[in-house]
């Protein structure tokens, strides 16, 4: 079992930055691919990015490439999402997930989820 808790969301102006954190507890955190997704009401969960268990390989969704950066610290059981140059369309609830297989961008394949943290981008 892996428990995930996101933090760091909030209200920011367009062009601003936020860093989301995901704290994991439970054993064998380091073997999971960790992903970030976002979801608006009534819409399907959208892939933001994912990082391999070693941290050597990172994937990003097209809408966030060049603006968002994922990192992880297995010693601290933490995953981070640095979000820069935020846009109003980045407004969503952001979720951290853990996945033990190769389907890093398919939310249906993820084994564990956090409760989500709200990110709002508005002037």
Sine and cosine of phi, psi and omega as CSV:
sin_phi,cos_phi,sin_psi,cos_psi,sin_omega,cos_omega
0.00,0.00,0.63,-0.77,0.07,-1.00
-0.78,-0.63,0.79,-0.62,0.08,-1.00
-0.96,-0.28,0.68,-0.74,-0.07,-1.00
-0.82,-0.58,0.68,-0.73,0.02,-1.00
-0.71,-0.70,0.88,-0.47,0.03,-1.00
-1.00,0.01,0.45,-0.89,0.10,-1.00
-0.43,-0.90,0.22,-0.98,0.09,-1.00
0.97,-0.25,-0.08,1.00,0.02,-1.00
-0.94,0.33,0.17,-0.99,0.02,-1.00
0.26,-0.96,-0.23,-0.97,0.01,-1.00
-0.98,-0.21,0.76,-0.65,0.00,-1.00
-0.64,-0.77,0.47,-0.88,0.02,-1.00
-0.98,0.19,0.42,-0.91,0.08,-1.00
-0.82,0.58,0.67,-0.74,-0.06,-1.00
1.00,0.01,-0.16,0.99,-0.02,-1.00
-0.99,0.13,-0.08,-1.00,-0.05,-1.00
-0.74,-0.67,0.45,-0.89,0.14,-0.99
-0.58,-0.81,0.46,-0.89,0.14,-0.99
-0.84,-0.54,0.86,-0.50,0.08,-1.00
-1.00,-0.05,0.57,-0.82,0.06,-1.00
-0.85,-0.53,0.51,-0.86,0.07,-1.00
-0.74,-0.67,0.91,-0.42,0.02,-1.00
-0.99,-0.12,0.79,-0.62,-0.03,-1.00
-0.93,-0.36,0.61,-0.79,0.11,-0.99
-0.74,-0.67,0.37,-0.93,-0.10,-1.00
0.94,-0.33,0.23,-0.97,-0.13,-0.99
-0.99,0.11,0.36,-0.93,0.11,-0.99
0.87,0.49,0.60,0.80,0.05,-1.00
-0.85,0.53,-0.61,0.79,-0.16,-0.99
-0.93,0.38,-0.27,0.96,-0.04,-1.00
-1.00,0.07,-0.12,0.99,-0.07,-1.00
-1.00,-0.06,0.58,-0.81,0.31,-0.95
-0.95,0.30,0.73,-0.69,0.02,-1.00
-0.94,-0.33,0.74,-0.67,-0.05,-1.00
-0.79,-0.62,0.40,-0.92,0.14,-0.99
-0.89,-0.46,0.73,-0.68,0.07,-1.00
-0.78,-0.63,0.26,-0.97,0.09,-1.00
-0.67,-0.75,0.41,-0.91,-0.09,-1.00
-0.50,-0.87,0.74,-0.67,0.12,-0.99
-0.98,-0.18,0.39,-0.92,0.00,-1.00
-0.82,0.57,0.76,-0.65,0.05,-1.00
0.98,0.19,0.04,1.00,-0.01,-1.00
-0.90,-0.44,0.32,-0.95,0.02,-1.00
-0.96,0.27,0.46,-0.89,0.03,-1.00
-0.91,0.42,0.77,-0.64,-0.09,-1.00
-0.97,-0.23,0.71,-0.70,0.03,-1.00
-0.94,0.35,0.78,-0.62,0.07,-1.00
-0.97,-0.25,-0.77,0.64,0.01,-1.00
-0.04,-1.00,0.24,-0.97,0.01,-1.00
-0.49,-0.87,0.39,-0.92,-0.03,-1.00
-0.71,-0.71,0.67,-0.74,-0.01,-1.00
-0.93,0.37,0.21,-0.98,-0.07,-1.00
-0.92,0.39,-0.42,0.91,0.06,-1.00
-1.00,0.08,-0.31,0.95,-0.10,-1.00
1.00,0.08,-0.01,1.00,-0.05,-1.00
-0.98,0.20,-0.42,0.91,-0.08,-1.00
-0.85,-0.53,0.77,-0.64,-0.02,-1.00
-0.76,-0.65,0.62,-0.78,0.03,-1.00
-0.83,-0.56,0.54,-0.84,0.03,-1.00
-0.72,-0.70,0.52,-0.85,0.16,-0.99
-0.95,0.31,0.44,-0.90,-0.08,-1.00
-0.86,0.51,-0.57,0.82,-0.10,-1.00
-0.96,0.28,-0.22,0.97,-0.06,-1.00
-0.87,-0.50,-0.07,1.00,-0.01,-1.00
-0.83,0.55,0.72,-0.69,0.01,-1.00
1.00,0.06,-0.19,0.98,-0.02,-1.00
-0.89,-0.45,-0.56,0.83,-0.05,-1.00
-0.95,-0.33,0.52,-0.85,0.03,-1.00
-0.69,-0.72,0.77,-0.64,0.05,-1.00
-0.97,-0.23,0.62,-0.78,0.11,-0.99
-0.56,-0.83,0.28,-0.96,0.04,-1.00
-0.60,-0.80,0.44,-0.90,0.07,-1.00
-0.76,-0.65,0.99,-0.14,-0.07,-1.00
-0.92,0.40,-0.47,0.88,0.03,-1.00
-0.91,0.40,-0.50,0.87,-0.01,-1.00
-0.97,-0.24,0.00,1.00,-0.06,-1.00
0.82,0.57,0.74,0.68,-0.05,-1.00
-0.79,-0.61,0.55,-0.83,0.15,-0.99
-0.77,-0.63,0.60,-0.80,-0.07,-1.00
-0.80,-0.60,0.49,-0.87,0.13,-0.99
-0.76,-0.65,0.97,-0.25,0.07,-1.00
-1.00,0.06,0.86,-0.51,-0.06,-1.00
-0.90,-0.44,0.89,-0.45,0.02,-1.00
-0.90,-0.44,0.27,-0.96,0.03,-1.00
0.76,0.65,0.74,0.67,-0.08,-1.00
-0.91,0.41,0.57,-0.82,-0.02,-1.00
-0.87,-0.50,0.39,-0.92,0.05,-1.00
-0.82,0.57,-0.54,0.84,-0.01,-1.00
-0.96,0.29,-0.08,1.00,0.12,-0.99
-0.99,0.12,-0.08,1.00,0.01,-1.00
-0.90,0.43,0.85,-0.52,-0.05,-1.00
-0.11,-0.99,0.11,-0.99,0.26,-0.97
-1.00,-0.01,0.78,-0.63,-0.05,-1.00
-0.97,-0.24,0.73,-0.69,-0.05,-1.00
-0.86,-0.51,0.62,-0.79,0.12,-0.99
-0.98,-0.19,0.69,-0.73,0.00,-1.00
-0.70,-0.71,0.37,-0.93,0.04,-1.00
-0.84,-0.55,0.71,-0.70,-0.09,-1.00
-0.66,-0.75,0.72,-0.69,-0.08,-1.00
-0.99,-0.12,-0.03,1.00,-0.01,-1.00
-0.91,-0.41,-0.20,-0.98,-0.10,-0.99
-1.00,0.01,-0.15,0.99,-0.13,-0.99
-0.99,0.11,0.94,0.33,-0.19,-0.98
-0.92,0.40,-0.42,0.91,-0.09,-1.00
-0.96,-0.29,0.20,0.98,0.01,-1.00
-0.93,-0.36,0.95,-0.31,-0.08,-1.00
-0.88,0.47,-0.42,0.91,-0.03,-1.00
-0.93,0.37,-0.33,0.94,-0.05,-1.00
-1.00,-0.02,-0.12,0.99,-0.06,-1.00
-0.97,0.23,0.61,-0.79,-0.10,-1.00
-1.00,-0.01,-0.57,0.82,-0.09,-1.00
-0.70,-0.72,0.52,-0.86,0.01,-1.00
-0.68,-0.73,0.49,-0.87,0.20,-0.98
-1.00,0.07,-0.06,-1.00,-0.06,-1.00
-1.00,0.08,-0.21,0.98,0.03,-1.00
1.00,-0.09,0.44,-0.90,0.06,-1.00
-0.67,-0.74,0.70,-0.72,-0.09,-1.00
-0.99,0.14,0.75,-0.66,0.13,-0.99
-0.88,-0.48,0.81,-0.58,0.01,-1.00
-0.81,-0.59,0.79,-0.61,0.00,-1.00
-0.89,-0.46,0.93,-0.37,-0.08,-1.00
-0.35,-0.94,0.52,-0.85,0.08,-1.00
-1.00,-0.04,0.00,0.00,0.00,0.00
